[in-house]
């Protein structure tokens, strides 16, 4: 069976769109906290996964479950969309000093072996 050039391009475009739909996305910011910052925003993963680590230039961030008290965890479940912030059950905390408006590059790693490179701006207090 021989496919024409147009058919091959359509198949490749469809494959690219299918792969892009499975990649995680994030819309993130940083809120000042004692000794660092709390990541806030939304992380979306098609089909669900687990967040196993977050890194910035300052090192690895702490993953916390805060119900009823905050304690460090190995991973955070992402059932499709994960909301992060000061009032959410799960939090990601970065150590260090950050300036308002500073942009911080982050790497988020998921159990499904995906790594998402994202950027978060430090919000004003």
Secondary structure as UniProt FT lines:
FT   HELIX           5..22
FT   STRAND          25..33
FT   TURN            34..35
FT   STRAND          36..44
FT   TURN            46..47
FT   STRAND          49..56
FT   TURN            57..58
FT   STRAND          59..60
FT   STRAND          62..66
FT   STRAND          70..72
FT   STRAND          76..78
FT   STRAND          81..84
FT   TURN            86..87
FT   STRAND          90..95
FT   TURN            100..101
FT   STRAND          103..110
FT   TURN            111..112
FT   STRAND          115..122
//
